[in-house]
Amino acid sequence: MKTLTNLISAFIFVLALSTSVRAQTQTQSFNIDPAASQLTWTGYAEVGSWAPTGTLRLAKGQVMRTGNQINSATMTMDMTSIRHENDRLQTHLRDEAFFDAAHFPTATFVLRSLSGTTATGQLTLKGVTKTVSFPVTISSDGIGLRLKGRALIDRTQFGIRYNSTSFFSDLGDQAIKNEFALVFDVLAKPVVPVKRSATR
């Protein structure tokens, strides 16, 4: 009787351990919800405190998680949605001098690694792909995964040289810093598997 009890206990332990291992290695897909996500950009003047701020819309994206580890993510940004309260500046940002949204309507980020709170990946902007790294925090808010962070991007690496002192001199107070900030607050919701109807 004691031997049978021990065998049952061992079986339950192995079953629980197997279930735990499967849960830790299970891969789950999340789709980014553009309507529940927010991107905010800020540019900076080289002289003075001028720092225009506006928004940018996410078009789509996906996150893959195995256990508690994010192992891949892609985000597509709608560059035609760049907004600022000043219509003239908004138009300027969309034209060829800056992001040329007519020819390059989207920008993409593909995550390559996540080490601690540092995300590293490939950003493709205006047809140019460069490696970028930035801090990110990831949490579960009951609806899905919440990804927040702030990336500093050197626009000149992507061919955007307008009023950059790295390429032009005597700009005075018209000079614009090479780096702009992109603050993101992104919600990714779990993908619900489609149930197949039983066939007879």
C-alpha positions in Angstrom: 0.0 0.0 0.0 2.8 2.4 0.9 4.6 1.5 -2.4 1.4 2.3 -4.3 1.1 5.6 -2.5 4.7 6.5 -3.3 4.2 5.7 -7.0 1.1 7.9 -7.2 2.9 10.7 -5.5 5.8 10.4 -7.9 3.4 10.3 -10.8 1.7 13.5 -9.7 5.1 15.2 -9.1 6.3 14.3 -12.6 3.0 15.4 -14.2 3.2 18.8 -12.4 6.8 19.2 -13.4 6.0 18.4 -17.0 3.1 20.9 -17.0 5.4 23.6 -15.5 8.1 23.0 -18.1 5.5 23.2 -20.9 4.2 26.5 -19.5 7.6 27.9 -19.4 8.5 27.0 -23.0 5.1 27.7 -24.5 5.2 30.4 -27.3 2.5 32.9 -27.4 1.7 35.5 -30.1 0.5 39.0 -29.5 -0.8 41.6 -32.0 -0.2 45.2 -31.3 -3.3 47.3 -31.0 -2.6 50.6 -32.9 -5.7 52.3 -31.4 -4.5 51.6 -27.8 -0.9 52.5 -28.5 0.8 55.9 -28.6 3.9 57.2 -30.3 5.2 60.7 -29.5 8.2 62.4 -31.2 10.2 65.4 -30.1 12.8 67.3 -32.1 15.4 69.7 -30.7 17.0 72.9 -31.8 20.8 73.2 -31.4 20.3 76.7 -29.9 17.6 77.6 -27.4 14.8 75.6 -25.9 12.7 75.1 -29.0 11.5 71.4 -29.0 8.5 70.7 -31.2 6.5 67.6 -30.2 3.9 65.7 -32.2 2.5 62.2 -32.7 3.0 59.3 -35.0 0.6 56.3 -35.6 1.5 52.6 -35.4 0.1 50.7 -38.4 0.6 47.2 -37.1 3.0 44.9 -35.2 3.5 41.6 -33.5 5.2 40.3 -30.4 6.3 36.7 -29.7 6.9 35.5 -26.1 8.2 32.2 -24.9 7.5 31.7 -21.2 8.3 35.1 -19.8 10.9 36.1 -22.4 10.2 38.2 -25.4 12.0 36.6 -28.3 10.8 38.6 -31.3 8.9 41.7 -32.2 8.1 43.8 -35.2 6.5 47.2 -35.4 5.4 49.1 -38.5 4.9 52.9 -38.2 2.7 55.0 -40.6 5.0 57.9 -41.6 2.1 59.6 -43.4 0.5 60.1 -40.0 3.2 62.4 -38.6 1.3 65.2 -36.9 2.1 68.6 -35.4 -0.3 71.4 -34.4 1.5 73.7 -36.8 0.3 72.7 -40.3 3.4 74.2 -42.0 5.8 72.2 -39.9 3.7 69.1 -40.3 3.9 69.4 -44.1 7.6 70.0 -43.9 8.2 66.9 -41.8 6.4 64.8 -44.4 8.2 66.2 -47.4 11.5 65.1 -49.0 13.7 67.2 -46.7 12.7 65.1 -43.8 10.8 61.8 -43.9 9.5 61.9 -47.5 6.3 60.1 -46.5 5.0 60.0 -50.1 7.9 57.7 -51.2 8.5 56.0 -47.8 5.0 55.7 -46.2 6.2 53.2 -43.5 9.1 52.7 -41.2 9.8 49.3 -39.4 11.5 48.1 -36.3 12.5 44.5 -36.0 13.7 43.3 -32.5 17.0 41.3 -32.6 17.7 41.0 -28.9 16.4 42.0 -25.5 19.0 42.0 -22.8 17.6 43.0 -19.4 15.8 46.3 -20.2 17.7 47.1 -23.4 16.2 46.4 -26.7 18.3 46.2 -29.8 17.0 45.8 -33.4 17.0 47.0 -36.9 15.2 50.3 -37.7 14.3 50.9 -41.4 13.6 54.5 -42.0 13.4 56.3 -45.4 14.7 53.1 -47.0 17.8 52.9 -44.8 18.3 50.2 -42.2 20.4 50.8 -39.1 20.9 49.1 -35.7 19.4 51.0 -32.7 19.3 50.3 -29.0 17.0 51.8 -26.3 15.6 51.0 -22.9 12.2 49.4 -22.7 10.0 48.2 -19.9 7.5 45.3 -20.4 4.6 44.6 -18.1 1.3 42.7 -18.1 -1.7 44.9 -17.5 -4.5 42.3 -17.6 -5.4 43.0 -21.3 -2.0 42.0 -22.8 1.6 43.2 -22.8 2.4 46.9 -22.2 5.7 48.1 -23.8 7.1 51.5 -22.8 10.3 53.3 -23.6 12.1 56.2 -25.2 14.4 55.9 -28.2 16.9 58.5 -29.3 17.4 58.3 -33.1 20.1 60.0 -35.1 18.2 61.1 -38.2 21.4 61.8 -40.2 22.1 58.0 -40.2 19.0 57.7 -42.3 19.9 60.4 -44.8 17.9 63.2 -43.1 20.5 66.0 -43.1 18.2 69.1 -43.1 19.8 71.9 -41.0 22.3 69.6 -39.4 25.6 71.2 -38.3 27.3 67.9 -39.2 26.8 68.8 -42.9 26.1 72.6 -43.0 27.8 75.6 -41.4 26.6 79.1 -40.5 23.1 77.8 -39.6 22.8 80.0 -36.5 19.5 79.5 -34.7 18.1 77.5 -37.6 20.3 74.5 -36.7 18.5 71.3 -35.6 20.0 68.5 -33.5 20.7 65.3 -35.2 18.9 63.2 -32.6 15.1 63.2 -32.1 13.3 61.3 -29.4 10.5 58.8 -29.9 8.5 57.9 -26.8 6.3 54.8 -27.1 3.5 53.3 -25.1 2.4 50.2 -26.9 -0.3 47.6 -26.1 0.0 44.1 -27.5 -3.0 41.8 -27.1 -2.8 38.0 -27.1 -3.8 36.2 -30.3 -6.8 34.0 -29.7 -6.5 30.7 -31.6 -9.3 30.1 -34.1 -11.4 27.1 -33.1 -12.0 24.7 -36.0 -15.4 23.3 -36.3 -15.8 19.5 -36.0 -16.2 17.6 -39.2 -18.3 14.5 -39.6 
